[in-house]
Amino acid sequence: MAVAEGDVGTVRSFNRFYTGVIGVLGEGLVRTPYSLTEARVIFELAQRSETEVLALRRALDLDPGYLSRLLARFETDGLVERERAPGDARRQIARLTPRGREVFAMLDERSVAEIRGLLAGLSAGDRSRLLAAMRSIEDVLGGRPGGDGFVLRPLRPGDLGWMVERNGALYHLDCGWDRGYEALVASVVADYVRDHDPRRENAWIAESGGERVGGVFCVRRTDDVAQLRLLHVEPDARGMGIGAALVGECVRFAAGTGYSEIMLWTTALQRPAHRIYERAGFVLKEEEPPVERFGDVIHGQVWRKRL
């Protein structure tokens, strides 16, 4: 597939922006004498007591000569020790010295502090959007879905219409509900767009293999109460933990945004969803009398969770 020049420009612009944010283009990473590549080598060596140099080169995708010169300089500076592997003189082992461990601890501490400062300056909603986008970038460019076979991401153009269409189609298939339910979903989505408060409301789409397989909304019910709405998982994707992940994302967002409680409305028919809500700490608080709705007799329920 041909790649548009504008798309290339978007990626280059992001690269320039983000390298500036994390300080890669400065004098040294996190105000130290070490470049990004040097810090990556130190971080990798710190993960174990000793590391085979060939494995280190492959893990970091570095030129053999460049890595050899870098390790030699670290050795001169007293950060690294190298020796031949026992039983195979062709293999070389590298390890951090106590001084190298001190440098790693300093790099790690400063890196954590800078990232914490970056995230602390964001609202809970923006932080959630940023982390979801970062997970999506890593999953897509890593050539694999998320570690659980799916990834959660923020809304994109077309997602709202997809949520309306899939909810309408699947509740008709699963429950026999008529177009009145699809109309309700459409009104929920329209209200989300029309009165959206990005600081206190959010939505997520679950993707697996590049395809949408679920979604959920977290909206403001009152100043103190958030509402989970339109939890949806495609039939072929059920059993992967997607529903639990979507509910968990809603709960974390609501708690981080300052709500004291999160609630949801469902019906007695949605028993598989009930199990997800129970595991997430929701409690059934209200059972509504049966009413005729969506071409069926509906037994509504209200579930709540204190945050």
N, C-alpha and C positions, 0 to 999 in steps of 0.2 A: 504494500500500500504506500502510495506517495505521501511524503510528509510536507506539509505546508510550511513556507518560510516563516509565517507568523508563529507557528508552533515551536519551531527551532528558536526563534527570538524569545518566546516565553520562557523556555527552559534556561537559556543563557542569562536572561534577566534574573530569574530566580537564583541561579548559581552565584551570580555577582552579589545579589542582595544577601543571601544566607551566609556566604563566606565572610561578609562584613559583619553580620550579626554575631557569629561565633568567634570572630577575631583571628581567622586563619591568615589574613593578609597583613597582620601587624608584625611587630618585631619578633614576637614569639607567641606560642599558644598560651592562653590564660596568664599572660604577663610573666613568662619564663623564657630562658634562653633556648628552648626547644621548639623546633618546627612541628607541624602537624604529623609528618611522617615519623620523625624521631619519637614523638610522644606515643604514636601508635605502636612502635616497636617496643617501647618500655611497657606500655599497657599489656601487650600480648605476652611478653616475657614474665610479667607479674602474675599471670593466670596459673602458673605451675612452677614447681621447683626447678625444673630444667626443660629446655625445649630444643628439639633438633632443628638446626639452622635451615635445612631444606624445607621442613614443615612450616617454619616461620616465614620463609620466602613465599611459599605457596599461599599461606593464609592471607598475607598482605599484598600479594601480587607485585613484588618488588624485583627490580633488576638484580641479578646475583652480585655483580661487581659493586653496585651502589650499596647493597646491604652489607657486603663484606667490609667496605670502607667505613660505613656507619658503625658497625660493631667494633671495628678496630679503634675508632675514636672513643667509643664508650669504654673500651677496655683501658685505653690510655688514661681516661678520666676516672677510672676506678669504679665504673658503674656495672660492668659486665665481666664475667669470666668465661673463657672458651676452652674446650678441650676435645680431644678425639673420643668418640664413643667407644666404650669397652667392647672388645671383640670385633670391631669394624672401624679401622683407621680411616676409612673413606668418609665416614659420617662425623659431623662436628656437632657438639652440644654447647649451648649457651645458657647461662643463668645470670640473674641479677645478683650483685654483691649486696651486703648490708647497706652500703651507700646507695646502690641502685634502688633498693627497696624504699629508702628514705625519699629519693627523688620521685618514685612512683606515688608514694603516699601524698607528697606535696602536689603533684599534678592532679591526682584524683580528687583531693580536697578542694583545690581551686576550680576544677571543672564542675564538680557538684555545686559549689557555691555560685558560680556564674549561671548555671542552668536554673538553679533555684531562684536566683534573682530575676532571670528572664520570665519564668513562669509566675512568680509572685506579682509581677506588674500587670498581669492579665486578669480579666474577670473570669469567673468560673466558666461561663459560656464560651468565651474566646479560648480559654485553656483547653476545654474539651474539644473544640473544633480543631485547634492546632494539633493536639495529640492524635486525633483521629486521622487528620491529613498526613501526619508523619508516618503513622502505621500503614496507611494506604500506599505512600511512596515506597516504603521499604518492601511491602508485599509485592507491588507491581514490578519494581525494578529488580527485586530478588528472584523473579520468575516463578513465584509460588504463591498460593493463597496463604492466609494467616496460619499460625501454628495449629489451630483447631479446624482448618479447612475452610475458613471464612474470615472476612475482615469487616469491621464496622466503619462506616464513613459518613461524612455530612451529606446533606441533600445536594443534588445536582439538578440542572434543568431536565424535566421529564419525569422525575421521581414522584412528584405529587400526583400526576395523572396515572402513573403506574400503580400507586397505592390505592387510588379509587377503583381502578379497573380490576385489580387482583382481589381486593376485598369483596367487591360486588360479585365477581365470578365465583370465588371459592366459597363464600357463605351461601350462595345459591346452591352450589354443588354439595357442600357438607350438610347444610341445615335446611335447604329448600326455601330460603328466604327470598322475598320478591325484591323488585327494584327500589322499594322504600328504604331498604338498608343501604343500598348503593348511594341513594340520595342523602342519607344521613352522613355517610363517609365523606361525600363531596362537600357537605356543609361544614364538617369538622375541618377539612383541609382548607376550605375557603376562609374560615374564621382564623385559622393559624396564620395564613398569609396576610389577611386584612388587618389583624390586630397584633401582629407578631412583636414580641418584646425580646430581642436577641439576648438580653442579659439574663432573662428568667425562663426562656423557652427554647427548646431545641428538638431536633429530630435526627434519626439515624437510619441508614439503609445498610442491610447486611448483604455482602457480595460473596459469592463462591465461584471460582473459575471465571471471574469477570462478569458473571450474571447476577442480577438482583434476586435475592432469595428471601428477603424479609425486611421489616421496617417497624418503627415505633415512633410516637410523638410524646414529648413531655411538655405540658402546657400549664399556664397559671390558672388555678381554680379560684383561689383567693390570695391575699398577700402572704398567708402562712401555709397554704396547701397547694401542692402541685398535683396534676392529674396525668396519669399514664393513659394514652389513648392509641387505639388502632394497632395494637400488637398483632403482627402478621408474620407467619413463616410459611413458605411454599411447601406443599406436601412432600415433594421429593427431597427436601432439605431437613425434614424433621428428624429428630434424634441426634443431631450434630451439636446441640447445645446453643443454637442460635437464639431461641426464645429466651433462655436464661441470660445470655450475654446482652441482649437488647434491654431486658428488664433491669439487669444490673447497671447498665449505662445510664438508664433513666434515674435509678435510685441515687447513683453517685452524683449525677448532675444536680438533682433536686437538693441533696444534702449540701453540696458545695455552693449552691446558689442562695442558701439561707432559708429554705422552706423548713418548717418544723414537722410536716407530715406530707405523705404522698398517698393518693387514693386512686381507685380505678372502678369503672362500672363494667360488669360483664353479665353473663347469663348462666343459669344452671347447666346449660348444654356444654359449655366450654370446659369440660373436666380436665383435659390435658393441660390447658392453660392454668387451671386452678393449682395443679401440682407445682408449676413453675412459680406462681405467686407465693405459695406456702413456703417453698425453699428460699425465696428471697425475703421472707419475714413478713409478708402481708397476712392479715387476719380478716376473715369474713365478718363484717360488722352489721350488715343490713340485708334482709331478704325481702324483696318487694312482692306485693300480691301479683298474681298472674294477670297479664293484659294481652289483648290481641294487637300484634304489631308485626310488620314485615311478612304478613300472610301466615302467621304462626301464633301460638300462645307462648308468650315470653315470661320467664321467671327471672327478673332482674336481681342482681346482687351488687353490693358495694363492699369493696375490700380496702383496708387501710393499713398503713405502716407508719409508725413514728420514726422520725429521723434524728 
